Amino acid sequence: MDDNQKAVRQDQKTSSITNTQLVLVDIQCDGTAVVTLNRRQKRNALSAALIAELNAAFRALELNDSVRAIVLTGSPGGPFSAGADLGELKHISTSEAYKIQYLKGLSDGITQLRKPIIASVEGFALGGGFELALMCDVIFVAEDAHLGLPELKIGTIPGVGGTQRLTRLVGKHLAMKLILTGSSLTATQFSAYIPGLHVLPAAEVLPAAKHCAKDIAEKSGPVIALAKQAILAGISALLSQAQNE
C-alpha cells in the first residue's frame, strides 16, 4: 500500500460523509454518526423517497460496528420536519392513508435499531415530523421550536404511534386537547409536562445532541444495545399492564 492509499484509509477512519439527494450521513471518528434530513425546500416533508433513504441509512449504520450512537437532525436552524408529504397524500384519501399506515415503514425501521438515536430539533416538528422525533431515544430541542400533531386538521389522525407516545409523555388530558384541536406548543411549554425533554437555545441544540451521542459512544456497543432493549421492554410491559387494568 502506497502513502496515498494509507492517507485515504486514515481519512476514512476519522470521518466518512455520504451525501444523497434527501439524506446526509456523516460518520464521525468518535463512534457517532449524524444523519441530516436534506429536503429543506419542502420543509423536510417525509416523502416515500426520503423515508426509503432514511431507512437505508439507519440499516447501514446498524451494521457499522464503528458507530454506537446516532444523531438525527433537520436543516441547520430548522425545520426538523413538517411531517408526511401532503403532495403525495393528496393522491389517496385520508382513510386510505391511515389504512396503509403511510409512515409505518419508518417507524418499523427505527424500532429495529439497537443503537440509540438522539433527535436534534430546531424550527418545528409537526405531524409525522413530531412522531419521528418522539420515536428517538433522547430529544434535544430549541426552546422556540413548535411541536404538535395537527393531523385532524386535514381529516386524519397520527398514524404511527403518535397518539400513544404523546399521551404517555404528557398525560391523557393534554394529549386529548392537543390532538383533537390540532394545536402545537413551543418546546419551552412542552418542557413543563415532559421532564426528560432537553430544551436549549437554538444554537446549543445540535452541539448538545452530538455531545450526548459522544458520551454514549464511549461505552461498550453491546452493553448500550442491551440497556436500550431493557428500557424499551420495561416501557412495553408498563403499557401492557395499563391496558389490562
N, C-alpha and C positions, 0 to 999 in steps of 0.2 A: 504494500500500500504506500503510495507516494504522499508527500507532505500535503498536497491539495486535498486528497481524499481524506486524510486524517483531520484536516481543518473542517471539512464538511461534516464528518462524523461528530466532531466536537460541537459544532453549531447545533446539530440535531439533538445532542444531549442537553443543551441549555434551553432551547426554545424551538417549538415547531408550530408553525401557523398554517392552517388550512382555510382557504377562502373559497366559498361557493357563492352563488348569487344571493342566497337567502339566509345563510348561517355562517358565522365565522367561528373557527375553533383555534384557540391559542393555547398550546401545551407549554407550561412553564417548567423550569428546571427544579422547582421546589415541591414537586408532587401534585401540583394543581393544574387545572385547565379552566380557561374562561371561554364560555360559549355565548356568543352575541347574536341576538335576533337582528337581521340586517335587511329589513323591509320598511325603512323609515318613511318612504313616500306613501305607504299605505298604513302608517301608524303601527307597523309590525302586526298587522292583522294575520290571524292564523289560517292561512290558505292550506289546501291539501298538500301543495308542493312544499311549503315551509314545514309543515308537520312531518312530512316524509324525510326531509333533510335533517330536521332536529332529532328525530328518532334514530336516523342513521348515525349522526354524530354521537349520540348517547351510547349506542351499541358499540361503536368503535372505542369510545373512552372506557366503557366497561371492560373491554378486552385488553386495554393497555395497562400493564402492570405498573408502569411508572406513574400513573395518575391515581391518586387516592381521594381526591375531593374535587368537586366541580362547582364553578360559579356560573350562574345563568343570569344574563343581563340583557337589557334592551338597548336602544340607541343612546349614545352619550347625551346626558341631560334629559333623556326621555323622548318618547314614551317607552314603557316596558312593552305593553301590547294592548290594542283596542279590543282584542277578543276574536271571535270567529269572523272569517271573511264574509261580510254580508253580500259582496258581489257574487260569490259562489252560491251562497244560500238562497239568493233570490230566484234561482232556477228550480228550487224544490220548495214544497210547502213547509211551514214551520212544524207541522205534525210529522212529516216525513223526516225532517232534520233531527227531531228528537228521537224518532224510531230508529234511525240508523246510527244514532249517537256519534254525531259529526266529529267530536274531539276525543272519542274513546281510544283511538289508536295512540294518541299522545299520552293519555292517562295510563294506558297499559304499558307503554314504553318506559315511563318514569317509574311506575310501580315495580318493574322488574330490575331496576338499578339497585345494586348493593352498595354503591358509593354515594356518600352524602351530596346533596345538591343545595347550594346556598343561593337564594334569589337576591339580586340587587335591583331594586325597583325605583325608578325615577319617573316623574311626569304623571303617568296614570297607568293603572292596570284594571281594565274593565271587562266584565263578562268572562269569556274564556281566558282572557289575559290574567284576570284576578284568580280564576281557578288554577291556571298554570302556576302562579306564584304560591298558592295555597298547597299545591302538590309538593313543593320543595320542602326540605327538612329544616332550613333556617331562613328567615326573611330579614333582610336589611332594606329599609325603605326611607325615601326622602320625606321629611316632615310635611311638606306641602303636596305630596303625591295624592291623587284621588284614587280610591279603591271602591269597587262596587260590582254588583251583579244586576245589570239593568235589563236582562233578557225579557222580562214580562212586558216591557215597553214595545217589543217587536212581536209579541204573541207567542213566546215560548218560555221555557224555564231553564235554569242552569242544568246542563246535560251530563256532566262528568263528575258528579260528587260535590259540586259547589254548595248545594243546599246543606248537605250533611257536614261538610268541613267547616262552613261558616257558623252553623248552629253549634257545633262542638266548641268553637272558639269564643263566641260572643253570647251564647245562650239563645233559647227559643224566641223570646220576645223581641229582641233587637234584630235577630235574623229574619223574623216574620216581617217586621217593619221595613227593613232594607230591601228584602227580596220582593215583597208584594208591592212596594211603591217604586221599585227600580232605582232607588236613590243611592248616592255614594257618600262616603265620608273621606276626610283627609286622613292621612296616616296618624297625625297627631290625635285626632278624635278617636280613631280606632284603638290607639295605644291605651286608652282608659279601660278598654274591655279585653285587650289581648296583652297580658303581661310579657309574653315572650317575643313581642314584635320589637325589633331594634329600629327605632326611629331616630334619624340623624339629619343634620343639614345636608342638602343635596350633594355638595362637593365631597362629603366624607363617606357617602354610601358605598360606592364601588371599592375604594381602598379598604374599608372596614370588612366588606364581604371577602375580599381577597385575603386579608389578614386572618380571618376566621378559617378560611379554607386551608391556608398555610399551616395554621396551628393544628388543624385536624390531620393534615397530611404528614405531620411529623410522627404520628403514631403508626402502629402496625396495620397494614391494609386489611388482613383477615380479621383482626380484632375490631377494627372500625365497622366492617360489614356485619359482624356478629352483634355488636352493640346496636346498630341501626335496626337490625332484624328484631332484636329483643324488644326495643322500644315500640316498634310498629305492631308487633304481636300483642304487646300489652294494651295498646290503644284498641286494637280489634277485639280483644277479649272484653274490655270495658264497654265497648259499643254493643257487643252481643249480649252482655249481661243486662245492659239498659233496655235493650229491645225485648228481653224476656221478662222483665219485671212488670 
